[in-house]
Amino acid sequence: MQVVNLQSAKLFSPEKLKKNLLFQTDRLMCDLYCLEPGQGQKPHLHTDSDKVYIVLEGEGRFRVGGEEAKLAPQMGVLAPAGLEHGVQNDGPGRLTLLVVMAPKPPPMIPTL
């Protein structure tokens, strides 16, 4: 059995969003995203993978398709395959997210 401690996996970087891998199989990937104030994930899409963002700590501004929403702890959002998505931490505190993707994605496709 593979067990992780989310508190120990919570690592931040002053340069950019830090993705901390928790679990990975041939069918799924689960990360802990850690964002300092002002950090974000550029809008991008995955053609064949769905992504779920769940806010554990802090608040973030999420974009999925043409919609935006501000989410707080205990809230989540689905980014279905093929829709552009991203997240921004407008501050003032840190943002910690549980992020699950299935199936495990190929490399990201940047969008403008």
Secondary structure, 3 states (H helix, E strand, C coil): CCCCCHHHHCCCCCCCCEEEEEEECCCCEEEEEEECCCCEEEEEECCCCEEEEEEEECCEEEEECCEEEEECCCCEEEECCCCCEEEECCCCCCEEEEEEEECCCCCCEECC
